[in-house]
Amino acid sequence: MKIKLSTALVMGSSRGIGRAIATKLAREGVKRIGIHYHSRRDEAEKTLALVTQAGSSGVLLQADTSDAKQARSVVEQAAEELGGCDIFVQSAVPTFEKIYEHALSTEVPLSKWQLAFDSQARAFFIAAPTAAKYMRDGGRIIALSYRAGAETGGWQPWIGMGSAKAALESMCRYLAVAMARDGITVNAVSPGAWGDKSTLFGQTPQQVQDAMNEWGRVGWNPMKRNCLPSDVANLCALLCSDEAAFVTGQSIVVDGGGSLMNPEFPLALQVPR
């Protein structure tokens, strides 16, 4: 599989899943990649080094995409510096403490709720159509979601981000219909529980990480491990290939089958010995 599209902008690619996506796209033949970061230029430079090692060139782009003007201007800047924007990936999220309310309560401060929507749903609503204007001969738009948090209500501190991700996934379906006539596909990719300390999961308290890893190990994930950034990056690259040109408006879960498990039945009745 090689990607024929030549330019890409990966939002939030200074670390974690965004970094893995940018690096994978470079390995699969994307020639020029925009590496977006909010505050950690040093980490963005590490991504740039990986992209360069993979045979592509890159540019660093700083923006706070929770600000509407910056969400648009960073795409325009990327398209100008890259010579287009054939692929747009929305992977940027605020740091954990800015969006997460540790108390198990729906009493999340309005500021955290607002930041979740501004950085996810509104940023995508502005940036994705802006990127589409620079897509030649079709294009690819991908939004990173978290489907479990968007569809359930058990993880109470995630109420702001879960609601924002639900809006993000809905928007993908609307944009997929609107952009199909131009050969542009729009999909959401939803990682399962993150098993890498470079991701947002790695910013949770250690006891949370330990509990999640144990949850997967004992069998609540059929593959008995959590999702890695490389798992997500591989799917994103596939969606950017010619082979996936007829896949659009979908929300694809990358979780090793974790979402297939039924919480109403004991684990021993679900997992083969």
Contacts in CASP RR format, 6 or more apart in sequence:
PFRMAT RR
TARGET T0000
AUTHOR 0000-0000-0000
METHOD contacts of the structure
MODEL  1
MKIKLSTALVMGSSRGIGRAIATKLAREGVKRIGIHYHSRRDEAEKTLAL
VTQAGSSGVLLQADTSDAKQARSVVEQAAEELGGCDIFVQSAVPTFEKIY
EHALSTEVPLSKWQLAFDSQARAFFIAAPTAAKYMRDGGRIIALSYRAGA
ETGGWQPWIGMGSAKAALESMCRYLAVAMARDGITVNAVSPGAWGDKSTL
FGQTPQQVQDAMNEWGRVGWNPMKRNCLPSDVANLCALLCSDEAAFVTGQ
SIVVDGGGSLMNPEFPLALQVPR
1 28 0 8 1.000
1 237 0 8 1.000
1 238 0 8 1.000
1 241 0 8 1.000
1 243 0 8 1.000
2 28 0 8 1.000
2 29 0 8 1.000
2 241 0 8 1.000
3 25 0 8 1.000
3 28 0 8 1.000
3 29 0 8 1.000
3 30 0 8 1.000
3 87 0 8 1.000
3 237 0 8 1.000
3 240 0 8 1.000
3 241 0 8 1.000
4 241 0 8 1.000
4 242 0 8 1.000
5 30 0 8 1.000
5 86 0 8 1.000
5 87 0 8 1.000
5 139 0 8 1.000
5 140 0 8 1.000
5 240 0 8 1.000
6 30 0 8 1.000
6 31 0 8 1.000
6 32 0 8 1.000
6 86 0 8 1.000
7 30 0 8 1.000
7 31 0 8 1.000
7 32 0 8 1.000
7 33 0 8 1.000
7 79 0 8 1.000
7 82 0 8 1.000
7 83 0 8 1.000
7 84 0 8 1.000
7 85 0 8 1.000
7 86 0 8 1.000
7 87 0 8 1.000
8 22 0 8 1.000
8 25 0 8 1.000
8 30 0 8 1.000
8 32 0 8 1.000
8 33 0 8 1.000
8 34 0 8 1.000
8 82 0 8 1.000
8 85 0 8 1.000
8 86 0 8 1.000
8 87 0 8 1.000
8 88 0 8 1.000
8 89 0 8 1.000
8 240 0 8 1.000
9 33 0 8 1.000
9 34 0 8 1.000
9 36 0 8 1.000
9 61 0 8 1.000
9 75 0 8 1.000
9 78 0 8 1.000
9 79 0 8 1.000
9 82 0 8 1.000
9 85 0 8 1.000
9 87 0 8 1.000
9 88 0 8 1.000
9 89 0 8 1.000
9 131 0 8 1.000
10 18 0 8 1.000
10 21 0 8 1.000
10 22 0 8 1.000
10 25 0 8 1.000
10 33 0 8 1.000
10 34 0 8 1.000
10 35 0 8 1.000
10 36 0 8 1.000
10 87 0 8 1.000
10 89 0 8 1.000
10 91 0 8 1.000
11 18 0 8 1.000
11 36 0 8 1.000
11 65 0 8 1.000
11 74 0 8 1.000
11 88 0 8 1.000
11 89 0 8 1.000
11 90 0 8 1.000
11 91 0 8 1.000
11 92 0 8 1.000
11 123 0 8 1.000
11 127 0 8 1.000
12 18 0 8 1.000
12 36 0 8 1.000
12 37 0 8 1.000
12 38 0 8 1.000
12 91 0 8 1.000
12 92 0 8 1.000
12 93 0 8 1.000
13 19 0 8 1.000
13 21 0 8 1.000
13 22 0 8 1.000
13 33 0 8 1.000
13 34 0 8 1.000
13 35 0 8 1.000
13 36 0 8 1.000
13 37 0 8 1.000
13 44 0 8 1.000
13 47 0 8 1.000
13 89 0 8 1.000
13 91 0 8 1.000
14 35 0 8 1.000
14 36 0 8 1.000
14 37 0 8 1.000
14 38 0 8 1.000
14 40 0 8 1.000
14 41 0 8 1.000
14 43 0 8 1.000
14 44 0 8 1.000
14 46 0 8 1.000
14 47 0 8 1.000
15 40 0 8 1.000
15 43 0 8 1.000
15 47 0 8 1.000
15 198 0 8 1.000
15 199 0 8 1.000
16 196 0 8 1.000
16 198 0 8 1.000
16 199 0 8 1.000
16 229 0 8 1.000
17 91 0 8 1.000
17 144 0 8 1.000
17 191 0 8 1.000
17 194 0 8 1.000
17 199 0 8 1.000
17 229 0 8 1.000
17 232 0 8 1.000
17 233 0 8 1.000
18 47 0 8 1.000
18 89 0 8 1.000
18 91 0 8 1.000
18 144 0 8 1.000
18 229 0 8 1.000
18 233 0 8 1.000
19 43 0 8 1.000
19 46 0 8 1.000
19 47 0 8 1.000
19 50 0 8 1.000
19 198 0 8 1.000
19 229 0 8 1.000
20 229 0 8 1.000
20 230 0 8 1.000
20 232 0 8 1.000
20 233 0 8 1.000
21 89 0 8 1.000
21 91 0 8 1.000
21 229 0 8 1.000
21 232 0 8 1.000
21 233 0 8 1.000
21 236 0 8 1.000
21 237 0 8 1.000
22 33 0 8 1.000
22 34 0 8 1.000
22 35 0 8 1.000
22 47 0 8 1.000
22 50 0 8 1.000
22 51 0 8 1.000
23 47 0 8 1.000
23 50 0 8 1.000
23 51 0 8 1.000
23 54 0 8 1.000
23 233 0 8 1.000
24 230 0 8 1.000
24 233 0 8 1.000
24 234 0 8 1.000
24 236 0 8 1.000
24 237 0 8 1.000
25 33 0 8 1.000
25 56 0 8 1.000
25 87 0 8 1.000
25 236 0 8 1.000
25 237 0 8 1.000
25 240 0 8 1.000
26 33 0 8 1.000
26 50 0 8 1.000
26 51 0 8 1.000
26 54 0 8 1.000
26 55 0 8 1.000
26 56 0 8 1.000
27 54 0 8 1.000
28 237 0 8 1.000
28 240 0 8 1.000
28 241 0 8 1.000
29 56 0 8 1.000
30 56 0 8 1.000
30 86 0 8 1.000
30 87 0 8 1.000
30 240 0 8 1.000
31 56 0 8 1.000
31 57 0 8 1.000
32 56 0 8 1.000
32 57 0 8 1.000
32 58 0 8 1.000
32 59 0 8 1.000
32 82 0 8 1.000
32 83 0 8 1.000
33 51 0 8 1.000
33 56 0 8 1.000
33 57 0 8 1.000
33 58 0 8 1.000
33 59 0 8 1.000
33 82 0 8 1.000
34 58 0 8 1.000
34 59 0 8 1.000
34 60 0 8 1.000
34 61 0 8 1.000
34 78 0 8 1.000
34 81 0 8 1.000
34 82 0 8 1.000
35 44 0 8 1.000
35 47 0 8 1.000
35 48 0 8 1.000
35 51 0 8 1.000
35 58 0 8 1.000
35 59 0 8 1.000
35 60 0 8 1.000
35 61 0 8 1.000
36 44 0 8 1.000
36 61 0 8 1.000
36 62 0 8 1.000
36 63 0 8 1.000
36 65 0 8 1.000
36 74 0 8 1.000
36 78 0 8 1.000
36 92 0 8 1.000
37 43 0 8 1.000
37 44 0 8 1.000
37 60 0 8 1.000
37 61 0 8 1.000
37 62 0 8 1.000
38 62 0 8 1.000
38 63 0 8 1.000
38 64 0 8 1.000
38 65 0 8 1.000
38 92 0 8 1.000
38 94 0 8 1.000
41 60 0 8 1.000
41 62 0 8 1.000
44 60 0 8 1.000
45 60 0 8 1.000
48 58 0 8 1.000
48 60 0 8 1.000
51 57 0 8 1.000
51 58 0 8 1.000
52 58 0 8 1.000
58 82 0 8 1.000
59 78 0 8 1.000
59 81 0 8 1.000
59 82 0 8 1.000
61 74 0 8 1.000
61 77 0 8 1.000
61 78 0 8 1.000
61 81 0 8 1.000
62 74 0 8 1.000
63 70 0 8 1.000
63 71 0 8 1.000
63 73 0 8 1.000
63 74 0 8 1.000
64 70 0 8 1.000
65 71 0 8 1.000
65 74 0 8 1.000
65 92 0 8 1.000
65 119 0 8 1.000
65 123 0 8 1.000
65 127 0 8 1.000
66 94 0 8 1.000
66 115 0 8 1.000
66 118 0 8 1.000
66 119 0 8 1.000
66 122 0 8 1.000
66 123 0 8 1.000
67 118 0 8 1.000
68 118 0 8 1.000
68 122 0 8 1.000
68 126 0 8 1.000
71 122 0 8 1.000
71 123 0 8 1.000
71 126 0 8 1.000
71 127 0 8 1.000
72 126 0 8 1.000
72 127 0 8 1.000
72 130 0 8 1.000
74 127 0 8 1.000
75 85 0 8 1.000
75 88 0 8 1.000
75 127 0 8 1.000
75 130 0 8 1.000
75 131 0 8 1.000
75 134 0 8 1.000
76 130 0 8 1.000
78 84 0 8 1.000
78 85 0 8 1.000
79 85 0 8 1.000
79 131 0 8 1.000
79 133 0 8 1.000
79 134 0 8 1.000
83 134 0 8 1.000
84 134 0 8 1.000
84 135 0 8 1.000
84 136 0 8 1.000
85 131 0 8 1.000
85 134 0 8 1.000
85 135 0 8 1.000
86 134 0 8 1.000
86 135 0 8 1.000
86 136 0 8 1.000
86 138 0 8 1.000
86 139 0 8 1.000
86 140 0 8 1.000
87 139 0 8 1.000
87 140 0 8 1.000
87 141 0 8 1.000
87 142 0 8 1.000
87 240 0 8 1.000
88 127 0 8 1.000
88 128 0 8 1.000
88 131 0 8 1.000
88 132 0 8 1.000
88 135 0 8 1.000
88 140 0 8 1.000
88 141 0 8 1.000
88 142 0 8 1.000
89 141 0 8 1.000
89 142 0 8 1.000
89 143 0 8 1.000
89 144 0 8 1.000
89 236 0 8 1.000
90 120 0 8 1.000
90 123 0 8 1.000
90 124 0 8 1.000
90 127 0 8 1.000
90 128 0 8 1.000
90 141 0 8 1.000
90 142 0 8 1.000
90 143 0 8 1.000
90 144 0 8 1.000
90 168 0 8 1.000
91 144 0 8 1.000
92 119 0 8 1.000
92 123 0 8 1.000
93 99 0 8 1.000
93 119 0 8 1.000
93 120 0 8 1.000
93 144 0 8 1.000
93 161 0 8 1.000
93 200 0 8 1.000
94 115 0 8 1.000
94 116 0 8 1.000
94 119 0 8 1.000
95 203 0 8 1.000
96 200 0 8 1.000
96 203 0 8 1.000
96 204 0 8 1.000
97 203 0 8 1.000
98 112 0 8 1.000
98 115 0 8 1.000
99 112 0 8 1.000
99 115 0 8 1.000
99 116 0 8 1.000
99 119 0 8 1.000
99 160 0 8 1.000
99 161 0 8 1.000
100 112 0 8 1.000
100 157 0 8 1.000
100 158 0 8 1.000
100 161 0 8 1.000
100 204 0 8 1.000
101 107 0 8 1.000
101 108 0 8 1.000
101 109 0 8 1.000
101 112 0 8 1.000
101 157 0 8 1.000
101 159 0 8 1.000
102 157 0 8 1.000
103 157 0 8 1.000
104 156 0 8 1.000
104 157 0 8 1.000
105 156 0 8 1.000
105 157 0 8 1.000
106 156 0 8 1.000
106 159 0 8 1.000
108 157 0 8 1.000
108 159 0 8 1.000
108 160 0 8 1.000
112 160 0 8 1.000
113 159 0 8 1.000
113 160 0 8 1.000
113 163 0 8 1.000
116 160 0 8 1.000
116 161 0 8 1.000
116 162 0 8 1.000
116 163 0 8 1.000
116 164 0 8 1.000
117 160 0 8 1.000
117 163 0 8 1.000
117 164 0 8 1.000
117 167 0 8 1.000
119 164 0 8 1.000
120 161 0 8 1.000
120 164 0 8 1.000
120 165 0 8 1.000
120 167 0 8 1.000
120 168 0 8 1.000
121 164 0 8 1.000
121 167 0 8 1.000
121 168 0 8 1.000
121 171 0 8 1.000
124 143 0 8 1.000
124 168 0 8 1.000
124 171 0 8 1.000
125 171 0 8 1.000
128 141 0 8 1.000
128 143 0 8 1.000
128 171 0 8 1.000
128 175 0 8 1.000
128 186 0 8 1.000
129 175 0 8 1.000
131 141 0 8 1.000
132 139 0 8 1.000
132 141 0 8 1.000
132 179 0 8 1.000
132 182 0 8 1.000
132 184 0 8 1.000
135 182 0 8 1.000
135 184 0 8 1.000
138 182 0 8 1.000
138 183 0 8 1.000
138 184 0 8 1.000
139 183 0 8 1.000
139 184 0 8 1.000
139 185 0 8 1.000
140 184 0 8 1.000
140 185 0 8 1.000
140 239 0 8 1.000
140 240 0 8 1.000
141 172 0 8 1.000
141 175 0 8 1.000
141 179 0 8 1.000
141 184 0 8 1.000
141 185 0 8 1.000
141 186 0 8 1.000
141 187 0 8 1.000
142 186 0 8 1.000
142 187 0 8 1.000
142 188 0 8 1.000
142 189 0 8 1.000
142 236 0 8 1.000
142 239 0 8 1.000
142 240 0 8 1.000
143 168 0 8 1.000
143 169 0 8 1.000
143 171 0 8 1.000
143 172 0 8 1.000
143 186 0 8 1.000
143 187 0 8 1.000
143 188 0 8 1.000
143 189 0 8 1.000
144 188 0 8 1.000
144 189 0 8 1.000
144 190 0 8 1.000
144 191 0 8 1.000
144 232 0 8 1.000
145 165 0 8 1.000
145 168 0 8 1.000
145 169 0 8 1.000
145 188 0 8 1.000
145 189 0 8 1.000
145 190 0 8 1.000
145 251 0 8 1.000
146 158 0 8 1.000
146 161 0 8 1.000
146 162 0 8 1.000
146 165 0 8 1.000
146 190 0 8 1.000
146 191 0 8 1.000
146 192 0 8 1.000
147 165 0 8 1.000
147 169 0 8 1.000
147 188 0 8 1.000
147 190 0 8 1.000
147 251 0 8 1.000
147 253 0 8 1.000
147 259 0 8 1.000
148 155 0 8 1.000
148 190 0 8 1.000
148 192 0 8 1.000
148 259 0 8 1.000
149 155 0 8 1.000
149 158 0 8 1.000
149 161 0 8 1.000
149 162 0 8 1.000
149 165 0 8 1.000
150 162 0 8 1.000
150 163 0 8 1.000
150 165 0 8 1.000
150 166 0 8 1.000
150 168 0 8 1.000
150 169 0 8 1.000
150 190 0 8 1.000
151 166 0 8 1.000
153 159 0 8 1.000
168 188 0 8 1.000
169 188 0 8 1.000
169 190 0 8 1.000
169 251 0 8 1.000
172 186 0 8 1.000
172 187 0 8 1.000
172 188 0 8 1.000
172 249 0 8 1.000
172 251 0 8 1.000
173 186 0 8 1.000
173 249 0 8 1.000
175 186 0 8 1.000
176 185 0 8 1.000
176 186 0 8 1.000
176 187 0 8 1.000
176 248 0 8 1.000
176 249 0 8 1.000
177 249 0 8 1.000
179 185 0 8 1.000
179 186 0 8 1.000
180 248 0 8 1.000
183 245 0 8 1.000
185 239 0 8 1.000
185 244 0 8 1.000
185 245 0 8 1.000
185 247 0 8 1.000
185 248 0 8 1.000
185 249 0 8 1.000
186 248 0 8 1.000
186 249 0 8 1.000
187 239 0 8 1.000
187 247 0 8 1.000
187 248 0 8 1.000
187 249 0 8 1.000
187 250 0 8 1.000
187 251 0 8 1.000
187 252 0 8 1.000
188 249 0 8 1.000
188 250 0 8 1.000
188 251 0 8 1.000
188 252 0 8 1.000
189 232 0 8 1.000
189 235 0 8 1.000
189 236 0 8 1.000
189 239 0 8 1.000
189 251 0 8 1.000
189 252 0 8 1.000
189 254 0 8 1.000
190 251 0 8 1.000
190 252 0 8 1.000
190 253 0 8 1.000
190 254 0 8 1.000
190 255 0 8 1.000
191 227 0 8 1.000
191 231 0 8 1.000
191 232 0 8 1.000
191 254 0 8 1.000
191 255 0 8 1.000
192 226 0 8 1.000
192 227 0 8 1.000
192 253 0 8 1.000
192 254 0 8 1.000
192 255 0 8 1.000
192 256 0 8 1.000
192 258 0 8 1.000
192 259 0 8 1.000
193 201 0 8 1.000
193 212 0 8 1.000
193 215 0 8 1.000
193 216 0 8 1.000
193 221 0 8 1.000
193 226 0 8 1.000
193 227 0 8 1.000
193 255 0 8 1.000
194 200 0 8 1.000
194 201 0 8 1.000
194 202 0 8 1.000
194 226 0 8 1.000
194 227 0 8 1.000
194 228 0 8 1.000
194 229 0 8 1.000
195 201 0 8 1.000
195 202 0 8 1.000
195 209 0 8 1.000
195 212 0 8 1.000
195 213 0 8 1.000
195 225 0 8 1.000
195 226 0 8 1.000
195 227 0 8 1.000
195 228 0 8 1.000
196 202 0 8 1.000
196 228 0 8 1.000
196 229 0 8 1.000
197 209 0 8 1.000
198 229 0 8 1.000
199 229 0 8 1.000
201 209 0 8 1.000
201 212 0 8 1.000
201 226 0 8 1.000
202 209 0 8 1.000
212 226 0 8 1.000
213 226 0 8 1.000
215 221 0 8 1.000
216 224 0 8 1.000
216 225 0 8 1.000
216 226 0 8 1.000
217 224 0 8 1.000
217 225 0 8 1.000
218 224 0 8 1.000
218 267 0 8 1.000
219 267 0 8 1.000
219 271 0 8 1.000
220 258 0 8 1.000
220 261 0 8 1.000
220 267 0 8 1.000
221 255 0 8 1.000
221 256 0 8 1.000
221 257 0 8 1.000
221 258 0 8 1.000
221 261 0 8 1.000
222 256 0 8 1.000
222 257 0 8 1.000
222 258 0 8 1.000
222 260 0 8 1.000
222 261 0 8 1.000
222 271 0 8 1.000
223 256 0 8 1.000
223 257 0 8 1.000
227 254 0 8 1.000
227 255 0 8 1.000
227 256 0 8 1.000
231 254 0 8 1.000
232 254 0 8 1.000
235 252 0 8 1.000
235 254 0 8 1.000
238 244 0 8 1.000
239 247 0 8 1.000
239 252 0 8 1.000
253 259 0 8 1.000
261 267 0 8 1.000
261 270 0 8 1.000
262 270 0 8 1.000
END
